[in-house]
């Protein structure tokens, strides 16, 4: 089995920022999980939060890592997952995004981030954000060298309600302007009886996010799948939903147009 080129872990005893799952570079699909973990390096404590706050959605996407690992195993494909909390720095944000390091999340002030300066943001970016993005880039390049251009699936989860308003969608497909992957997958999941959000509960066009920075600009087919957390909140539920997703991903991923480079103008206005 092919192995990705290793990325050196951070110095100084910090946590390795990347979890890599081995898989065939010719699998035709790469799985990502930007918000897989709620871990913080020892030097940051809990960023001033009560420890139970780190078990909430503000710190990571509950269930997303389980689903990602299950899908990677099912497809024999590589996967790249973060190993640090989004509260430290968000790997799914561009370097100029004001939410790259959250000072306030879901109404809660993050004390360890409230007065963060540019030097500390850059330090975290170099030590955590950049190695995660580099691991994705290295894996994509290896896959391009071994087989057809891979399609890329980024796994996230979302809360069942937001600001006391229920969210009806069971799964959301987030995408920019390349319809090759999103349209057939939305159709298949809808036909299966799921309540599917098309760019809900979030818009998939975001300058500098992981797909924009590492996938869309390369002309690869990619999308972000959001699963409602009540459907993935235990390992058993996550496994069952991953298996359900796999049944519909498999025939869509067999489409040849998903494994060709094609460039579509981004809805963000960014030029490829």
JOJOWO-V616314 format. One record per helix or strand of 2 or more residues. SS is the DSSP state (alpha for helix, beta for strand). FROM is the first residue (numbers start at 1). TO is the last residue. Records with the same first field share a line. If there is no record, write none. Layout:
SS=FROM-TO ; FROM-TO
This chain:
beta=18-21 ; 29-33 ; 79-82 ; 104-105 ; 108-109 ; 151-158 ; 161-162 ; 165-166 ; 171-174 ; 196-198 ; 222-228
alpha=42-44 ; 51-55 ; 64-75 ; 118-146 ; 179-191 ; 210-214 ; 216-218 ; 229-231 ; 235-253 ; 256-259
